[in-house]
Amino acid sequence: MTAAETSNRRARGKGRRFLRLAFWVEICLAFFTAFLAILTLVWRDWIEGVFGFDPDHHNGSFEWGLVVVFALLTVLFATLAGREWRRAPLRAASAS
C-alpha cells in the first residue's frame, strides 16, 4: 500500500485504530480532571462537604488553586491521549 492510499484511507475513515491501554487511561484522567475543575467552579464547598475540612477558612483560595491544577492536568492528559491516538496504527477494517 502506498503512502497516498494510506492517506486516502485515513481521510475517508476506513479502518480501525488499535489503541493501547495508555490512551484509555489518559483519556479517562482527562475527563476526570475536567469534571473536578468544573465541579470546583460550580460548587466551591465540595471539598468541605466531602472531606470535612476547610483548608482556606472559606476565602476560596484553595478552590481557585484546585481549578488551575485540574485544568492544567486536563490539558496534559488530553495532550498525551492525542499523542497516543496519532501513534496508534491504523488497520484495515474487516468486511462485514
N, CA, C and O atoms as a MOPAC input file, in Angstrom:
PM7 MOZYME 1SCF
protein

 N      0.84700 1    -1.17000 1     0.00000 1
 C      0.00000 1     0.00000 1     0.00000 1
 C      0.89300 1     1.23400 1     0.00000 1
 O      1.82900 1     1.34400 1     0.79200 1
 N      0.59100 1     2.14000 1    -0.88400 1
 C      1.40300 1     3.35200 1    -0.99100 1
 C      0.98400 1     4.36800 1     0.05700 1
 O     -0.06000 1     4.23700 1     0.69700 1
 N      1.82000 1     5.37800 1     0.21400 1
 C      1.52700 1     6.43000 1     1.18900 1
 C      0.25000 1     7.17600 1     0.83000 1
 O     -0.50900 1     7.56900 1     1.71600 1
 N      0.00600 1     7.37500 1    -0.47200 1
 C     -1.20800 1     8.07200 1    -0.91000 1
 C     -2.45500 1     7.24700 1    -0.57300 1
 O     -3.46900 1     7.80300 1    -0.15100 1
 N     -2.38400 1     5.93100 1    -0.75700 1
 C     -3.52300 1     5.07700 1    -0.42700 1
 C     -3.79500 1     5.09500 1     1.07600 1
 O     -4.94800 1     5.12800 1     1.50500 1
 N     -2.73400 1     5.07300 1     1.86600 1
 C     -2.88600 1     5.13000 1     3.31600 1
 C     -3.52400 1     6.44600 1     3.73000 1
 O     -4.41300 1     6.47000 1     4.58100 1
 N     -3.07200 1     7.53800 1     3.12700 1
 C     -3.63700 1     8.84500 1     3.43100 1
 C     -5.10400 1     8.91600 1     3.03700 1
 O     -5.92500 1     9.43800 1     3.79100 1
 N     -5.43800 1     8.39800 1     1.86600 1
 C     -6.83300 1     8.39000 1     1.42000 1
 C     -7.70000 1     7.54300 1     2.33600 1
 O     -8.82700 1     7.92300 1     2.65600 1
 N     -7.18600 1     6.41100 1     2.75400 1
 C     -7.94700 1     5.53400 1     3.64300 1
 C     -8.22300 1     6.23000 1     4.96700 1
 O     -9.33300 1     6.13300 1     5.49000 1
 N     -7.23900 1     6.93100 1     5.52000 1
 C     -7.44200 1     7.66000 1     6.77000 1
 C     -8.43800 1     8.79600 1     6.57800 1
 O     -9.27200 1     9.04500 1     7.44800 1
 N     -8.35700 1     9.47700 1     5.46100 1
 C     -9.23900 1    10.61100 1     5.20900 1
 C    -10.68900 1    10.16300 1     5.09900 1
 O    -11.59100 1    10.88900 1     5.51800 1
 N    -10.92300 1     8.99700 1     4.55200 1
 C    -12.29000 1     8.50600 1     4.40100 1
 C    -12.80500 1     7.83200 1     5.66200 1
 O    -13.98800 1     7.50000 1     5.74000 1
 N    -11.95400 1     7.62500 1     6.64100 1
 C    -12.39900 1     6.98800 1     7.87100 1
 C    -12.42600 1     5.47700 1     7.80800 1
 O    -12.95900 1     4.82700 1     8.70600 1
 N    -11.86500 1     4.91700 1     6.77200 1
 C    -11.82500 1     3.46200 1     6.65200 1
 C    -10.73700 1     2.94200 1     7.58300 1
 O     -9.68200 1     3.56000 1     7.72900 1
 N    -10.99500 1     1.83400 1     8.19100 1
 C    -10.00100 1     1.23200 1     9.05800 1
 C    -10.32900 1     1.45300 1    10.51900 1
 O    -11.31100 1     2.10500 1    10.87100 1
 N     -9.49600 1     0.90000 1    11.34000 1
 C     -9.72200 1     0.95000 1    12.77100 1
 C     -8.39500 1     1.13900 1    13.48000 1
 O     -7.39800 1     0.51400 1    13.12000 1
 N     -8.38000 1     1.99300 1    14.48000 1
 C     -7.17000 1     2.20900 1    15.26300 1
 C     -7.11700 1     1.20200 1    16.40200 1
 O     -8.12800 1     0.89700 1    17.03400 1
 N     -5.92700 1     0.69800 1    16.64700 1
 C     -5.71300 1    -0.19500 1    17.76300 1
 C     -4.98700 1     0.59700 1    18.84800 1
 O     -3.77700 1     0.81800 1    18.78900 1
 N     -5.77100 1     1.01300 1    19.83400 1
 C     -5.26500 1     1.91000 1    20.87000 1
 C     -4.74800 1     1.11900 1    22.05700 1
 O     -5.33300 1     0.11600 1    22.46700 1
 N     -3.65300 1     1.59100 1    22.59000 1
 C     -3.07000 1     0.94900 1    23.75800 1
 C     -3.80300 1     1.36200 1    25.02400 1
 O     -4.60300 1     2.29800 1    25.01100 1
 N     -3.53000 1     0.66900 1    26.10200 1
 C     -4.13900 1     0.97200 1    27.39800 1
 C     -3.79400 1     2.39200 1    27.84100 1
 O     -4.60300 1     3.05100 1    28.49400 1
 N     -2.60700 1     2.86200 1    27.49300 1
 C     -2.18800 1     4.20600 1    27.88900 1
 C     -3.16600 1     5.26600 1    27.38900 1
 O     -3.45200 1     6.22400 1    28.10800 1
 N     -3.68500 1     5.11000 1    26.16900 1
 C     -4.65900 1     6.06600 1    25.63700 1
 C     -5.88800 1     6.11500 1    26.52200 1
 O     -6.34500 1     7.19700 1    26.89000 1
 N     -6.42700 1     4.95700 1    26.86700 1
 C     -7.66300 1     4.90700 1    27.65000 1
 C     -7.45600 1     5.46200 1    29.05500 1
 O     -8.33900 1     6.13200 1    29.58900 1
 N     -6.31800 1     5.19600 1    29.65000 1
 C     -6.03000 1     5.75900 1    30.97300 1
 C     -5.93600 1     7.28200 1    30.88300 1
 O     -6.50800 1     7.99300 1    31.70900 1
 N     -5.21800 1     7.77500 1    29.88600 1
 C     -5.03700 1     9.22000 1    29.74200 1
 C     -6.34400 1     9.93000 1    29.43600 1
 O     -6.59100 1    11.01300 1    29.96700 1
 N     -7.19100 1     9.34500 1    28.58900 1
 C     -8.45500 1     9.99600 1    28.26000 1
 C     -9.39600 1     9.97900 1    29.46500 1
 O    -10.12700 1    10.94400 1    29.68900 1
 N     -9.38800 1     8.90800 1    30.23000 1
 C    -10.21000 1     8.85900 1    31.45200 1
 C     -9.72700 1     9.88200 1    32.47300 1
 O    -10.53900 1    10.55500 1    33.10800 1
 N     -8.42300 1    10.00300 1    32.63400 1
 C     -7.88400 1    11.00200 1    33.55600 1
 C     -8.19600 1    12.41900 1    33.08600 1
 O     -8.46300 1    13.29500 1    33.90900 1
 N     -8.16600 1    12.65500 1    31.78100 1
 C     -8.51000 1    13.97600 1    31.24900 1
 C     -9.96500 1    14.31600 1    31.57100 1
 O    -10.25900 1    15.42800 1    32.00900 1
 N    -10.86900 1    13.37300 1    31.35700 1
 C    -12.27900 1    13.62200 1    31.67000 1
 C    -12.49300 1    13.81000 1    33.16700 1
 O    -13.26100 1    14.68000 1    33.57800 1
 N    -11.83100 1    13.01200 1    33.97600 1
 C    -11.98900 1    13.11100 1    35.42900 1
 C    -11.48600 1    14.44700 1    35.95100 1
 O    -12.16400 1    15.08500 1    36.75700 1
 N    -10.30700 1    14.88600 1    35.50900 1
 C     -9.79100 1    16.16200 1    35.98800 1
 C    -10.61400 1    17.32700 1    35.45000 1
 O    -10.76000 1    18.33600 1    36.14100 1
 N    -11.15800 1    17.21700 1    34.23400 1
 C    -12.05700 1    18.25500 1    33.71900 1
 C    -13.32900 1    18.31200 1    34.56400 1
 O    -13.82000 1    19.39600 1    34.87900 1
 N    -13.85800 1    17.14900 1    34.93000 1
 C    -15.03200 1    17.09900 1    35.79800 1
 C    -14.74500 1    17.77500 1    37.14000 1
 O    -15.55800 1    18.55900 1    37.62900 1
 N    -13.60200 1    17.47400 1    37.72500 1
 C    -13.25900 1    18.08200 1    39.01300 1
 C    -13.07000 1    19.59400 1    38.89900 1
 O    -13.44600 1    20.33000 1    39.81100 1
 N    -12.49800 1    20.06200 1    37.80100 1
 C    -12.33400 1    21.51100 1    37.60400 1
 C    -13.69200 1    22.18300 1    37.50100 1
 O    -13.91300 1    23.22800 1    38.11200 1
 N    -14.60500 1    21.59500 1    36.73400 1
 C    -15.94400 1    22.17100 1    36.58800 1
 C    -16.70700 1    22.08100 1    37.90600 1
 O    -17.39200 1    23.02800 1    38.29300 1
 N    -16.59300 1    20.95500 1    38.59300 1
 C    -17.24500 1    20.79600 1    39.89100 1
 C    -16.77100 1    21.86700 1    40.87000 1
 O    -17.57200 1    22.44100 1    41.60800 1
 N    -15.48900 1    22.12800 1    40.87200 1
 C    -14.93300 1    23.12100 1    41.78600 1
 C    -15.40700 1    24.52400 1    41.41800 1
 O    -15.62100 1    25.35100 1    42.30500 1
 N    -15.57400 1    24.80600 1    40.13300 1
 C    -16.10200 1    26.10900 1    39.72600 1
 C    -17.56500 1    26.28200 1    40.12200 1
 O    -17.98000 1    27.36900 1    40.52400 1
 N    -18.34300 1    25.21200 1    40.00800 1
 C    -19.78300 1    25.28400 1    40.26000 1
 C    -20.10400 1    25.19000 1    41.75500 1
 O    -20.93500 1    25.94100 1    42.26500 1
 N    -19.44500 1    24.27000 1    42.44600 1
 C    -19.74100 1    24.02700 1    43.86100 1
 C    -18.44400 1    24.21500 1    44.64500 1
 O    -17.65900 1    23.28000 1    44.80000 1
 N    -18.23500 1    25.41300 1    45.12800 1
 C    -16.97100 1    25.77600 1    45.76600 1
 C    -16.69100 1    25.00700 1    47.05500 1
 O    -15.52900 1    24.80600 1    47.40900 1
 N    -17.72500 1    24.57800 1    47.75300 1
 C    -17.52900 1    23.93700 1    49.05900 1
 C    -17.57300 1    22.41500 1    48.99900 1
 O    -17.81800 1    21.76700 1    50.01700 1
 N    -17.34100 1    21.83600 1    47.82500 1
 C    -17.42000 1    20.38400 1    47.75400 1
 C    -16.31900 1    19.71700 1    48.56400 1
 O    -16.51300 1    18.61000 1    49.06600 1
 N    -15.19200 1    20.35300 1    48.69900 1
 C    -14.08700 1    19.77600 1    49.47000 1
 C    -14.47300 1    19.68900 1    50.94100 1
 O    -14.25000 1    18.67700 1    51.60500 1
 N    -15.06200 1    20.78600 1    51.43300 1
 C    -15.52400 1    20.78000 1    52.82200 1
 C    -16.63600 1    19.75400 1    53.02400 1
 O    -16.68000 1    19.07500 1    54.05000 1
 N    -17.54500 1    19.64000 1    52.03100 1
 C    -18.65800 1    18.70900 1    52.14200 1
 C    -18.23400 1    17.25200 1    52.07900 1
 O    -18.77900 1    16.41600 1    52.80000 1
 N    -17.27300 1    16.93900 1    51.22900 1
 C    -16.85300 1    15.54600 1    51.04500 1
 C    -15.84900 1    15.12000 1    52.10600 1
 O    -15.98500 1    14.05000 1    52.70000 1
 N    -14.83500 1    15.95900 1    52.34500 1
 C    -13.75100 1    15.56000 1    53.24000 1
 C    -13.88500 1    16.10900 1    54.65600 1
 O    -13.21900 1    15.61900 1    55.56800 1
 N    -14.72600 1    17.10800 1    54.85600 1
 C    -14.97300 1    17.61900 1    56.19500 1
 C    -13.88000 1    18.51800 1    56.75400 1
 O    -13.80200 1    18.69100 1    57.97000 1
 N    -13.04200 1    19.08900 1    55.91400 1
 C    -12.05700 1    20.04700 1    56.41300 1
 C    -12.05300 1    21.27100 1    55.51600 1
 O    -12.42500 1    21.20500 1    54.34500 1
 N    -11.62600 1    22.38700 1    56.08600 1
 C    -11.64500 1    23.66600 1    55.38000 1
 C    -10.23200 1    24.23600 1    55.37200 1
 O     -9.85400 1    24.94200 1    56.30700 1
 N     -9.44000 1    23.94700 1    54.33600 1
 C     -8.03200 1    24.35900 1    54.33200 1
 C     -7.81500 1    25.87000 1    54.21900 1
 O     -6.76300 1    26.36600 1    54.62300 1
 N     -8.79000 1    26.61400 1    53.67800 1
 C     -8.58000 1    28.04900 1    53.48400 1
 C     -9.56800 1    28.92000 1    54.26800 1
 O     -9.63400 1    30.13100 1    54.05500 1
 N    -10.32300 1    28.31200 1    55.16100 1
 C    -11.26900 1    29.03900 1    56.02100 1
 C    -12.23900 1    29.88700 1    55.21300 1
 O    -12.48900 1    31.04400 1    55.55100 1
 N    -12.78100 1    29.31700 1    54.15100 1
 C    -13.82100 1    29.91000 1    53.29500 1
 C    -13.39100 1    31.16300 1    52.53900 1
 O    -14.24900 1    31.97800 1    52.20000 1
 N    -12.12100 1    31.35000 1    52.26500 1
 C    -11.74800 1    32.51400 1    51.44700 1
 C    -11.63900 1    32.15800 1    49.96200 1
 O    -11.51100 1    33.06100 1    49.13500 1
 N    -11.68500 1    30.87700 1    49.59700 1
 C    -11.73200 1    30.45900 1    48.20600 1
 C    -10.39300 1    30.27200 1    47.52400 1
 O    -10.35700 1    29.82800 1    46.37700 1
 N     -9.30700 1    30.58800 1    48.17300 1
 C     -8.00500 1    30.48400 1    47.51400 1
 C     -7.63200 1    29.03500 1    47.19300 1
 O     -7.05000 1    28.76100 1    46.14300 1
 N     -7.95900 1    28.12600 1    48.07800 1
 C     -7.64700 1    26.71700 1    47.83900 1
 C     -8.42800 1    26.19700 1    46.63300 1
 O     -7.88400 1    25.46000 1    45.81000 1
 N     -9.68700 1    26.57500 1    46.52800 1
 C    -10.51800 1    26.13200 1    45.41500 1
 C    -10.00300 1    26.68000 1    44.08300 1
 O     -9.97000 1    25.95400 1    43.09000 1
 N     -9.60100 1    27.95200 1    44.05400 1
 C     -9.05100 1    28.51400 1    42.81800 1
 C     -7.75900 1    27.80200 1    42.41700 1
 O     -7.51000 1    27.56700 1    41.23500 1
 N     -6.95200 1    27.46700 1    43.40400 1
 C     -5.73800 1    26.70000 1    43.11400 1
 C     -6.06800 1    25.34200 1    42.51500 1
 O     -5.39700 1    24.88100 1    41.59100 1
 N     -7.11400 1    24.69900 1    43.05200 1
 C     -7.52800 1    23.40800 1    42.50600 1
 C     -8.03000 1    23.53100 1    41.07800 1
 O     -7.73300 1    22.67800 1    40.24200 1
 N     -8.78500 1    24.57700 1    40.78900 1
 C     -9.28100 1    24.76800 1    39.42100 1
 C     -8.11000 1    24.87300 1    38.45100 1
 O     -8.12700 1    24.26200 1    37.38300 1
 N     -7.09500 1    25.64600 1    38.82300 1
 C     -5.91800 1    25.80800 1    37.96200 1
 C     -5.18600 1    24.47900 1    37.79400 1
 O     -4.81800 1    24.11000 1    36.67900 1
 N     -4.97600 1    23.76500 1    38.88700 1
 C     -4.26900 1    22.47800 1    38.82500 1
 C     -5.05300 1    21.47600 1    37.99100 1
 O     -4.47700 1    20.80200 1    37.13700 1
 N     -6.36100 1    21.36800 1    38.22400 1
 C     -7.16900 1    20.41700 1    37.45600 1
 C     -7.21600 1    20.78600 1    35.97700 1
 O     -7.18600 1    19.90300 1    35.12000 1
 N     -7.28800 1    22.06900 1    35.67000 1
 C     -7.29900 1    22.49600 1    34.26700 1
 C     -5.97700 1    22.14600 1    33.58100 1
 O     -5.97200 1    21.66800 1    32.44600 1
 N     -4.87000 1    22.38200 1    34.26000 1
 C     -3.56500 1    22.03700 1    33.68700 1
 C     -3.41900 1    20.52900 1    33.49800 1
 O     -2.88000 1    20.07500 1    32.48900 1
 N     -3.89700 1    19.76300 1    34.46300 1
 C     -3.83400 1    18.30600 1    34.33800 1
 C     -4.71300 1    17.81900 1    33.18700 1
 O     -4.34800 1    16.88000 1    32.48000 1
 N     -5.86800 1    18.45500 1    33.00000 1
 C     -6.74000 1    18.08700 1    31.89000 1
 C     -6.03500 1    18.30200 1    30.55700 1
 O     -6.07700 1    17.43800 1    29.68100 1
 N     -5.39100 1    19.45000 1    30.40700 1
 C     -4.65700 1    19.74000 1    29.17300 1
 C     -3.52400 1    18.72800 1    28.97700 1
 O     -3.31800 1    18.23500 1    27.86800 1
 N     -2.80000 1    18.42300 1    30.03800 1
 C     -1.70100 1    17.46200 1    29.96300 1
 C     -2.19800 1    16.09000 1    29.52000 1
 O     -1.65500 1    15.50300 1    28.58400 1
 N     -3.23400 1    15.57400 1    30.19400 1
 C     -3.72700 1    14.23900 1    29.86300 1
 C     -4.34400 1    14.19100 1    28.47500 1
 O     -4.18400 1    13.19700 1    27.76600 1
 N     -5.04700 1    15.24300 1    28.07200 1
 C     -5.61900 1    15.28100 1    26.72700 1
 C     -4.52200 1    15.31000 1    25.66200 1
 O     -4.65200 1    14.67800 1    24.61300 1
 N     -3.45000 1    16.03900 1    25.93500 1
 C     -2.32100 1    16.08200 1    25.00600 1
 C     -1.66600 1    14.71200 1    24.88200 1
 O     -1.35100 1    14.26700 1    23.77800 1
 N     -1.46300 1    14.05100 1    26.00400 1
 C     -0.87000 1    12.70900 1    25.97400 1
 C     -1.77800 1    11.71300 1    25.24800 1
 O     -1.29700 1    10.87000 1    24.49000 1
 N     -3.08500 1    11.80800 1    25.47700 1
 C     -4.02300 1    10.91900 1    24.78500 1
 C     -4.01000 1    11.19800 1    23.28600 1
 O     -4.08400 1    10.26700 1    22.48400 1
 N     -3.91900 1    12.46100 1    22.90300 1
 C     -3.83600 1    12.80300 1    21.48000 1
 C     -2.58400 1    12.24900 1    20.83600 1
 O     -2.60700 1    11.79900 1    19.69000 1
 N     -1.49600 1    12.28400 1    21.57500 1
 C     -0.25300 1    11.71000 1    21.04800 1
 C     -0.38000 1    10.19800 1    20.85900 1
 O      0.10000 1     9.64600 1    19.86800 1
 N     -1.02800 1     9.53500 1    21.81500 1
 C     -1.26400 1     8.09200 1    21.67700 1
 C     -2.17800 1     7.80700 1    20.48000 1
 O     -1.97500 1     6.83100 1    19.75700 1
 N     -3.17200 1     8.65400 1    20.27800 1
 C     -4.09600 1     8.48500 1    19.15000 1
 C     -3.35500 1     8.56300 1    17.81600 1
 O     -3.57800 1     7.75400 1    16.91500 1
 N     -2.47100 1     9.55200 1    17.71300 1
 C     -1.72400 1     9.71300 1    16.45900 1
 C     -0.73200 1     8.57500 1    16.23800 1
 O     -0.43900 1     8.22600 1    15.09400 1
 N     -0.22700 1     8.00700 1    17.28800 1
 C      0.74800 1     6.89600 1    17.17100 1
 C      0.08800 1     5.55800 1    16.89400 1
 O      0.74400 1     4.62500 1    16.43000 1
 N     -1.20400 1     5.45600 1    17.17200 1
 C     -1.88800 1     4.16100 1    17.04600 1
 C     -1.90900 1     3.72400 1    15.59000 1
 O     -2.24200 1     4.51400 1    14.70700 1
 N     -1.55800 1     2.48200 1    15.33700 1
 C     -1.55400 1     2.00500 1    13.95800 1
 C     -2.99000 1     1.89700 1    13.43900 1
 O     -3.90800 1     1.52600 1    14.17100 1
 N     -3.15500 1     2.22600 1    12.17300 1
 C     -4.45100 1     2.13200 1    11.51600 1
 C     -4.47000 1     0.84500 1    10.71400 1
 O     -3.63700 1     0.64000 1     9.83100 1
 N     -5.42000 1    -0.01500 1    11.02400 1
 C     -5.53300 1    -1.29800 1    10.34800 1
 C     -6.79600 1    -1.29400 1     9.50800 1
 O     -7.77200 1    -0.62600 1     9.84600 1
 N     -6.77700 1    -2.03300 1     8.42300 1
 C     -7.93900 1    -2.11900 1     7.54400 1
 C     -9.09900 1    -2.76200 1     8.29600 1
 O     -8.92000 1    -3.72300 1     9.04500 1
 N    -10.28300 1    -2.21500 1     8.08100 1
 C    -11.47600 1    -2.78900 1     8.71500 1
 C    -11.85900 1    -4.06600 1     8.00400 1
 O    -11.73900 1    -4.18200 1     6.78500 1
 N    -12.32100 1    -5.02000 1     8.78600 1
 C    -12.74300 1    -6.28800 1     8.18200 1
 C    -14.08600 1    -6.09900 1     7.50000 1
 O    -14.94000 1    -5.36100 1     7.99100 1
 N    -14.27000 1    -6.75600 1     6.38700 1
 C    -15.53200 1    -6.64900 1     5.64800 1
 C    -16.62100 1    -7.41100 1     6.38200 1
 O    -16.41600 1    -8.54700 1     6.81000 1
 N    -17.78600 1    -6.77700 1     6.52800 1
 C    -18.89800 1    -7.43500 1     7.23800 1
 C    -19.92000 1    -7.91200 1     6.27800 1
 O    -20.92800 1    -8.48900 1     6.68600 1

